[in-house]
Amino acid sequence: KILDAPPVDDADEEAEAEAEADESKEEDAASEESNIDPAAYSMTRNELRRKEAAIQKGLRWAASAKLLFTFSNQSDDNLRRLAIGTLYYGRVNTVQVWQILQSILPEYKDSTTEEPRTCGSLWASSCPPKTISRNGVDYPPSFVLEAATAFCDEEAALSSSNSEMQELCASEGSDSSTVAIPTSMPDGYYGYTVPVPRSPEDPLSTLLFAPLDNLTVDTAELESLEKKKRETENEKRNLERNISDTWKDIGGKEGENQMGENGELHALADKCFDILAGKYTYEVCLFGRASQKEGAGSGTSLGNWKGMEKDPETGTRVMMWTDGQGCWNGPKRSATVYVTCGSETKLISADEPDTCRYVFEMESHIGCDDDYKSRVGL
């Protein structure tokens, strides 16, 4: 159920907080009208909410873990390393390992059926611990079994000796007006126990992780390496900044091959070229805007620079401007320039073969390449 819960975003949390605030006001008003001790009521409510927040945090971590395993193809070795790292750095203790095995191994499913509401221990049906065999290997390991047995004994002793827990459990189903509100929630009430991190005396620490815990670290050498790492990263960032600044200084643009496959657009970057055709003046600006003008003014947009490609069959360079001003009941205007060889860069023709699609021919030295020589037989 935890793993199938939907993710919680910030907006949901804010809405939930507002709802809780309104609910608190209503509950406070109700407690004032009854014979419930307001101080005890407030302390218990706050304690429950702290525990609920811890459960919600665990739920989000579990959902994140499920997402990781659902959409990643990890090898068995990587999964094994991830499991070991989670146990070690999460400070999971030996009893918690047993509880995890109870939750995930199908052989234990019948013994871990949880009632929806119970005052008893969540693990009562799993005690005393049982051993199963998978592929000739006994689970859990002997040291985990010993820790789980001790845990079950402690749970049984706690259940019989904790008068506050017994009183709370006995009050279930009673008239709420006759039930005293406790000032604290005993550990284990309704199956919730406060997670206890692994201690140095835990079997996992003494038997498995002792070499890691006792690993000698040369602090001075580690600090020196971290300092060198920071200095190298700063040097890398400075070099990347210098490269970017130099690229911009020579007219470079963002993106691969934006300046042409041979950098031929460096000399033409940000330059504009125009031609008069009929009553209109057409202007195209490389890395800028194409427009149609009639007299003074900014004119009508024929689109913004999209890029330059080479026709795969002829080798002709083709410049494109797209997403111009929309035509009445028609498409958005666009402009295309076909480049041919010439000593001077200029537009030599303008045409509108289709509604709002403008085609131009340009002469330029950038068109005088090997493809052009082949086309004209030079």
C-alpha positions as CSV (number, residue, x, y, z in Angstrom):
1,K,0.0,0.0,0.0
2,I,2.8,2.4,0.8
3,L,4.6,1.8,-2.5
4,D,1.4,2.3,-4.5
5,A,0.6,5.7,-2.8
6,P,0.7,8.7,-5.2
7,P,3.5,11.2,-4.9
8,V,3.0,14.3,-2.7
9,D,3.9,17.6,-4.1
10,D,4.3,21.0,-2.4
11,A,0.9,22.2,-3.3
12,D,-0.7,19.1,-1.8
13,E,1.3,19.5,1.4
14,E,0.2,23.2,1.7
15,A,-3.4,22.3,1.1
16,E,-3.1,19.5,3.7
17,A,-1.5,21.9,6.2
18,E,-4.4,24.3,5.7
19,A,-6.9,21.6,6.2
20,E,-5.2,20.4,9.3
21,A,-5.3,23.9,10.7
22,D,-9.0,24.2,10.1
23,E,-9.5,20.7,11.6
24,S,-7.5,21.8,14.7
25,K,-9.7,24.8,15.3
26,E,-12.8,22.6,15.1
27,E,-11.3,19.9,17.3
28,D,-10.2,22.5,19.9
29,A,-13.7,24.0,20.0
30,A,-15.2,20.5,20.4
31,S,-12.8,19.7,23.3
32,E,-13.8,22.9,25.1
33,E,-17.5,21.8,24.9
34,S,-16.7,18.4,26.4
35,N,-15.1,17.2,29.6
36,I,-11.8,16.3,27.8
37,D,-8.7,17.8,29.3
38,P,-7.5,20.4,26.7
39,A,-3.9,20.1,27.7
40,A,-3.8,16.3,27.4
41,Y,-5.8,16.5,24.2
42,S,-3.3,19.0,22.6
43,M,-0.3,17.0,23.7
44,T,-1.6,13.7,22.3
45,R,-2.7,15.4,19.0
46,N,0.7,16.9,18.5
47,E,2.5,13.6,19.3
48,L,0.3,11.8,16.8
49,R,1.0,14.4,14.1
50,R,4.8,14.1,14.7
51,K,4.5,10.4,14.2
52,E,2.3,10.9,11.1
53,A,4.9,13.2,9.6
54,A,7.6,10.5,10.1
55,I,5.3,7.9,8.4
56,Q,4.6,10.3,5.4
57,K,8.4,10.9,5.0
58,G,9.0,7.1,4.9
59,L,6.1,6.7,2.4
60,R,7.7,9.2,0.0
61,W,11.1,7.5,0.3
62,A,9.5,4.1,-0.4
63,A,7.6,5.6,-3.4
64,S,10.9,7.0,-4.7
65,A,12.6,3.6,-4.3
66,K,9.8,1.9,-6.2
67,L,10.2,4.4,-9.0
68,L,13.9,3.7,-9.2
69,F,13.4,0.0,-9.4
70,T,10.5,0.2,-11.9
71,F,12.3,2.3,-14.5
72,S,16.0,1.2,-14.2
73,N,17.6,-2.0,-15.3
74,Q,20.2,-2.8,-12.7
75,S,22.4,-5.8,-12.7
76,D,22.4,-8.2,-9.7
77,D,25.8,-6.9,-8.6
78,N,24.5,-3.3,-8.6
79,L,21.4,-4.2,-6.7
80,R,23.5,-6.1,-4.2
81,R,25.7,-3.0,-3.7
82,L,22.7,-0.8,-3.4
83,A,21.2,-3.1,-0.7
84,I,24.4,-3.2,1.3
85,G,24.9,0.6,1.0
86,T,21.3,1.1,2.2
87,L,21.8,-1.1,5.2
88,Y,25.1,0.5,6.1
89,Y,24.5,4.2,5.5
90,G,20.8,4.0,6.6
91,R,22.0,2.5,9.9
92,V,19.5,-0.3,9.6
93,N,19.7,-2.6,12.7
94,T,19.4,-6.4,12.8
95,V,15.8,-6.5,14.0
96,Q,14.8,-4.2,11.1
97,V,16.5,-6.6,8.7
98,W,14.3,-9.4,10.0
99,Q,11.2,-7.2,9.7
100,I,12.1,-6.4,6.1
101,L,12.5,-10.1,5.3
102,Q,9.1,-10.7,6.9
103,S,7.6,-8.0,4.7
104,I,9.1,-9.1,1.3
105,L,9.5,-12.8,1.3
106,P,6.4,-14.6,0.1
107,E,7.0,-17.5,2.6
108,Y,6.2,-15.1,5.4
109,K,3.1,-13.6,3.9
110,D,0.7,-15.8,5.7
111,S,2.2,-15.0,9.1
112,T,2.3,-11.3,8.7
113,T,-1.4,-10.6,7.9
114,E,-2.1,-7.3,9.5
115,E,-5.5,-6.3,11.0
116,P,-6.7,-2.9,10.1
117,R,-6.7,-1.7,13.7
118,T,-4.9,-3.3,16.6
119,C,-3.4,-2.3,19.9
120,G,-1.1,-5.3,19.9
121,S,2.4,-5.6,18.4
122,L,2.4,-5.4,14.6
123,W,4.8,-8.4,14.6
124,A,2.9,-10.6,17.1
125,S,1.8,-13.0,14.3
126,S,5.5,-13.3,13.2
127,C,6.7,-14.4,16.7
128,P,8.3,-16.6,17.5
129,P,10.6,-16.2,14.5
130,K,10.5,-18.9,11.9
131,T,13.3,-20.2,9.6
132,I,12.7,-20.8,5.9
133,S,14.9,-22.4,3.2
134,R,15.4,-20.9,-0.2
135,N,17.7,-22.6,-2.8
136,G,19.3,-24.6,0.0
137,V,20.0,-21.5,2.1
138,D,18.3,-20.9,5.5
139,Y,16.7,-17.5,6.1
140,P,17.2,-15.5,8.2
141,P,20.8,-15.9,9.2
142,S,21.4,-17.3,12.7
143,F,22.5,-13.9,14.1
144,V,19.3,-12.3,12.7
145,L,17.2,-15.1,14.1
146,E,18.7,-14.6,17.6
147,A,18.1,-10.8,17.5
148,A,14.5,-11.4,16.3
149,T,13.9,-14.0,19.1
150,A,15.1,-11.4,21.7
151,F,12.9,-8.8,20.1
152,C,9.8,-11.1,20.2
153,D,10.5,-11.8,23.9
154,E,10.8,-8.1,24.6
155,E,7.5,-7.4,22.8
156,A,5.7,-10.0,24.8
157,A,7.1,-8.7,28.1
158,L,6.2,-5.1,27.2
159,S,2.7,-6.0,26.2
160,S,2.1,-7.7,29.5
161,S,3.8,-5.1,31.7
162,N,2.8,-1.8,30.0
163,S,-0.3,-0.8,32.0
164,E,-0.8,2.4,29.9
165,M,-0.9,0.3,26.7
166,Q,-3.3,-2.2,28.3
167,E,-5.6,0.7,29.4
168,L,-5.6,2.2,25.9
169,C,-6.3,-1.1,24.3
170,A,-9.1,-1.9,26.7
171,S,-10.7,1.5,26.0
172,E,-11.2,0.7,22.3
173,G,-14.8,0.8,21.4
174,S,-15.8,2.5,24.6
175,D,-17.8,5.7,24.8
176,S,-15.3,8.4,24.0
177,S,-16.8,10.6,26.8
178,T,-15.6,8.2,29.4
179,V,-12.1,7.6,28.0
180,A,-9.2,9.6,29.5
181,I,-6.9,11.1,26.9
182,P,-3.3,10.0,27.4
183,T,-0.5,12.5,27.5
184,S,1.8,10.3,25.4
185,M,1.5,7.5,22.9
186,P,3.4,4.3,24.0
187,D,5.9,2.9,21.6
188,G,4.2,0.2,19.5
189,Y,0.7,1.6,19.9
190,Y,-1.3,0.7,16.8
191,G,1.8,-1.0,15.3
192,Y,3.9,2.2,15.2
193,T,7.4,2.0,16.8
194,V,10.0,4.8,16.7
195,P,12.8,3.6,14.4
196,V,16.0,3.0,16.3
197,P,19.3,3.3,14.3
198,R,21.9,0.6,14.5
199,S,24.2,0.8,17.5
200,P,27.9,-0.1,17.6
201,E,26.9,-3.2,19.6
202,D,24.3,-4.4,17.1
203,P,25.3,-7.7,15.4
204,L,25.3,-6.1,12.0
205,S,27.9,-3.7,13.3
206,T,30.1,-6.3,15.0
207,L,29.8,-9.1,12.5
208,L,29.5,-7.4,9.1
209,F,30.3,-3.7,9.1
210,A,33.1,-3.6,11.7
211,P,35.8,-3.4,8.9
212,L,34.1,-0.4,7.4
213,D,33.5,1.3,10.8
214,N,37.1,0.7,11.8
215,L,38.6,1.8,8.5
216,T,41.4,4.2,9.1
217,V,41.1,7.4,7.1
218,D,44.0,9.7,6.5
219,T,42.2,12.9,7.3
220,A,45.0,15.2,6.2
221,E,45.3,13.4,2.8
222,L,41.6,13.4,2.3
223,E,41.3,17.1,3.0
224,S,44.3,17.7,0.6
225,L,42.6,15.7,-2.2
226,E,39.3,17.5,-1.6
227,K,41.1,20.9,-1.9
228,K,42.7,19.8,-5.1
229,K,39.3,18.6,-6.4
230,R,37.8,22.0,-5.7
231,E,40.7,23.9,-7.3
232,T,40.5,21.7,-10.4
233,E,36.7,22.2,-10.7
234,N,37.2,26.0,-10.4
235,E,39.9,25.9,-13.1
236,K,37.5,23.9,-15.3
237,R,34.7,26.4,-14.8
238,N,37.1,29.3,-15.7
239,L,38.3,27.5,-18.8
240,E,34.7,26.9,-19.9
241,R,33.9,30.5,-19.3
242,N,36.9,31.7,-21.3
243,I,35.9,29.4,-24.2
244,S,32.3,30.7,-24.1
245,D,33.5,34.3,-24.1
246,T,35.9,33.7,-26.9
247,W,33.2,31.9,-28.9
248,K,30.9,34.9,-28.5
249,D,33.7,37.4,-29.4
250,I,34.2,35.8,-32.8
251,G,30.5,35.7,-33.5
252,G,29.7,32.2,-32.4
253,K,26.2,31.0,-31.8
254,E,24.7,28.4,-29.5
255,G,24.2,24.9,-30.9
256,E,26.1,22.5,-33.1
257,N,27.0,23.6,-36.6
258,Q,25.1,26.9,-36.2
259,M,27.9,28.7,-38.1
260,G,27.8,26.2,-40.9
261,E,29.6,22.9,-41.3
262,N,32.8,24.7,-42.1
263,G,32.2,27.9,-40.1
264,E,31.3,29.8,-43.2
265,L,28.7,32.0,-41.5
266,H,31.2,33.7,-39.2
267,A,31.8,36.4,-41.7
268,L,28.0,36.9,-42.2
269,A,26.7,36.6,-38.7
270,D,24.1,39.2,-37.7
271,K,24.3,40.9,-41.1
272,C,21.1,41.8,-43.0
273,F,20.5,41.8,-46.8
274,D,17.5,43.3,-48.7
275,I,15.9,43.4,-52.1
276,L,13.2,45.6,-53.7
277,A,10.5,43.6,-55.5
278,G,7.5,45.5,-56.7
279,K,6.2,47.8,-53.9
280,Y,7.8,45.7,-51.2
281,T,11.3,45.6,-49.7
282,Y,12.3,42.3,-48.3
283,E,15.0,42.0,-45.7
284,V,16.6,38.9,-44.2
285,C,19.0,39.0,-41.2
286,L,21.1,36.0,-40.4
287,F,20.5,34.8,-36.9
288,G,17.7,37.4,-36.7
289,R,14.4,38.2,-38.4
290,A,13.1,38.3,-42.0
291,S,10.6,40.9,-42.9
292,Q,8.5,42.5,-45.7
293,K,8.3,46.3,-45.7
294,E,6.2,48.8,-47.5
295,G,7.7,52.2,-46.9
296,A,8.8,53.1,-43.4
297,G,8.2,51.0,-40.3
298,S,9.1,47.6,-39.0
299,G,7.1,45.7,-41.6
300,T,5.5,42.3,-41.5
301,S,7.5,39.4,-40.0
302,L,8.3,36.6,-42.3
303,G,9.8,34.6,-39.4
304,N,12.8,34.1,-37.2
305,W,16.1,32.5,-38.1
306,K,15.9,28.7,-37.8
307,G,19.2,27.7,-39.4
308,M,21.0,26.7,-42.5
309,E,21.1,23.3,-44.1
310,K,22.7,21.8,-47.2
311,D,20.4,20.1,-49.8
312,P,21.6,16.4,-49.7
313,E,21.2,16.0,-53.4
314,T,22.6,19.3,-54.8
315,G,24.8,20.5,-51.9
316,T,23.1,23.9,-52.1
317,R,22.9,25.9,-48.9
318,V,19.4,26.6,-47.7
319,M,18.7,29.3,-45.1
320,M,15.3,29.3,-43.3
321,W,13.2,31.6,-41.3
322,T,9.9,30.3,-39.7
323,D,7.0,31.2,-37.4
324,G,6.3,34.6,-39.0
325,Q,3.1,36.6,-38.8
326,G,0.1,34.6,-39.6
327,C,-1.8,35.1,-42.9
328,W,-5.5,35.7,-43.0
329,N,-7.1,32.2,-43.1
330,G,-3.7,30.9,-43.9
331,P,-0.4,29.6,-42.5
332,K,2.3,31.5,-40.7
333,R,4.7,33.3,-43.0
334,S,8.1,31.8,-43.7
335,A,11.2,32.6,-45.8
336,T,13.7,30.4,-47.5
337,V,17.0,31.6,-49.1
338,Y,18.8,29.4,-51.7
339,V,22.5,30.3,-51.8
340,T,24.5,30.2,-55.0
341,C,28.1,31.2,-55.8
342,G,28.9,34.9,-56.2
343,S,31.7,37.3,-55.4
344,E,29.4,39.6,-53.4
345,T,26.8,38.5,-50.8
346,K,23.4,39.9,-51.9
347,L,19.8,38.9,-52.6
348,I,19.2,38.6,-56.4
349,S,15.5,37.5,-56.5
350,A,12.3,37.3,-54.5
351,D,9.2,35.2,-55.1
352,E,6.0,34.0,-53.4
353,P,5.3,30.7,-55.0
354,D,2.7,29.8,-52.4
355,T,0.5,31.9,-50.1
356,C,2.8,33.4,-47.4
357,R,5.8,31.3,-48.4
358,Y,8.6,33.5,-49.6
359,V,11.6,32.2,-51.5
360,F,14.8,34.2,-52.3
361,E,18.0,33.5,-54.1
362,M,21.3,34.8,-52.8
363,E,24.7,35.1,-54.3
364,S,27.6,34.7,-51.8
365,H,31.1,33.5,-51.7
366,I,30.0,30.8,-49.2
367,G,28.3,29.1,-52.1
368,C,31.5,28.8,-54.1
369,D,32.5,25.4,-52.8
370,D,33.3,21.9,-54.2
371,D,29.6,21.1,-54.5
372,Y,29.1,24.2,-56.7
373,K,32.1,23.3,-58.8
374,S,30.6,19.8,-59.4
375,R,27.2,21.2,-60.3
376,V,28.6,23.6,-63.0
377,G,31.3,21.2,-64.2
378,L,34.3,23.2,-63.1
